[in-house]
Amino acid sequence: MDFNENFILGCSAIGAGLAVIAGIGPGVGQGIAAGHAAAAVGRNPGAQSKVMTTMLLGQAVAETTGLYGLLVAILLLFVKPLLP
């Protein structure tokens, strides 16, 4: 391995680490959404089904960001198209 290959592998590892950090945002957002949903159900138990449906749909949409970050990290670690 020469310098170019090591440099590319190192940059790929750093990029993968940064991509995994993208999982922090969805985690925080889902926690906030679940907390507000629990508070809403506590104030109005009759609306539990509507609140839970909306919360779960919102969390599924928010989770896609974290999954895309994980996908990018896996691609950077295991697929090396720049290496000869």
HELIX and SHEET records of a PDB file:
HELIX    1   1 PHE A    3  VAL A   20  1                                  18    
HELIX    2   2 ILE A   21  GLY A   23  5                                   3    
HELIX    3   3 ILE A   24  ARG A   43  1                                  20    
HELIX    4   4 PRO A   45  ALA A   47  5                                   3    
HELIX    5   5 GLN A   48  PHE A   78  1                                  31    
END                                                                             
